[in-house]
Amino acid sequence: VVHGDLDALAIALRNLIDNALRHGGPQARVTVHVGQESIAVIDDGPGADAQTLERLKRPYERGSASADGTGLGLSIVESIARQSGAVFELRSPVAQGRGLAATLRFTRRG
């Protein structure tokens, strides 16, 4: 159980899944992993370098010039995470030099 706005968290999860499907590539496999205090969306696409990962949480930033979208999806996830007391993390590569993991880590509130 985590604290947060159910609708906002649904938007965040939808944005993470949509992002993985769009940018993981046509053959990428997307996995949603729900842990004790986290939700992770992981794809096995090409991933991104460290500099790109830092930029992706900013509004209007995209991984490449050819990427579809406005570059708002992950910045919206970042805002929802902050409002929910969560931390939004991006990690790449995930395995064998490929993939991207987008994780929401929730803290317990007592």
C-alpha positions in Angstrom: 0.0 0.0 0.0 1.4 3.4 -1.0 0.0 6.9 -0.4 -0.8 8.9 -3.5 -3.5 10.0 -5.8 -4.8 6.9 -7.6 -5.6 8.7 -10.9 -2.2 10.5 -10.9 -0.3 7.2 -10.3 -2.3 5.6 -13.1 -1.2 8.4 -15.4 2.4 7.9 -14.3 2.2 4.2 -15.0 0.5 4.7 -18.4 3.3 7.2 -19.3 6.0 4.8 -18.4 4.5 1.9 -20.3 3.8 4.1 -23.3 7.3 5.4 -23.3 8.8 1.8 -23.1 6.6 0.7 -26.0 7.4 3.7 -28.2 11.1 3.9 -27.6 12.0 0.3 -26.8 11.7 -0.5 -30.5 9.3 -2.7 -32.5 10.7 -5.9 -31.2 11.3 -4.8 -27.6 9.7 -6.7 -24.7 8.2 -4.6 -22.0 7.8 -5.9 -18.4 6.0 -4.3 -15.5 7.4 -5.4 -12.1 5.6 -4.5 -8.9 7.6 -4.8 -5.7 7.0 -4.1 -2.1 7.6 -0.4 -2.4 8.2 0.1 -6.1 6.8 -0.2 -9.6 9.3 -0.7 -12.5 8.7 -0.7 -16.2 11.6 -2.3 -18.0 12.2 -2.7 -21.7 14.9 -4.6 -23.6 15.3 -2.0 -26.3 18.5 0.0 -27.1 18.5 2.0 -23.8 20.1 5.4 -23.4 23.4 6.8 -22.2 23.9 8.5 -18.9 23.7 12.1 -20.3 20.4 11.3 -22.1 18.9 9.7 -18.9 19.5 12.9 -17.0 17.8 15.0 -19.6 14.7 12.8 -20.1 13.0 13.9 -16.9 13.0 17.5 -18.0 10.0 19.0 -19.9 10.2 18.8 -23.7 13.3 16.6 -23.7 13.4 13.5 -25.9 15.9 10.8 -26.3 16.5 11.6 -30.0 15.4 14.1 -32.6 13.5 11.3 -34.4 11.5 10.2 -31.3 7.8 10.7 -31.4 6.0 12.7 -28.8 6.4 16.1 -27.1 8.9 15.1 -24.4 6.5 15.6 -21.6 5.7 12.0 -20.5 8.6 11.4 -18.2 8.6 15.0 -16.7 4.9 14.3 -15.8 6.0 11.1 -14.1 8.7 13.0 -12.2 6.1 15.5 -11.0 3.7 12.8 -9.9 6.4 11.0 -8.1 7.4 14.1 -6.1 3.7 14.7 -5.2 3.4 11.1 -4.1 6.5 11.1 -2.0 8.2 8.7 -4.4 11.5 8.8 -6.2 11.6 8.4 -10.0 14.7 6.6 -11.3 15.9 5.8 -14.8 18.6 3.2 -15.3 20.2 2.0 -18.5 21.6 -0.4 -19.6 19.6 -3.1 -17.7 21.2 -6.3 -19.1 23.7 -7.2 -21.7 24.3 -3.5 -22.7 20.6 -2.9 -23.6 17.3 -1.9 -22.0 15.9 0.9 -19.8 14.3 0.6 -16.4 12.0 3.3 -15.2 11.2 2.9 -11.5 8.9 4.6 -9.0 10.2 4.0 -5.5 7.8 4.7 -2.7 8.6 5.5 0.9 6.5 4.3 3.7 4.5 6.9 5.5 3.5 6.3 9.1 
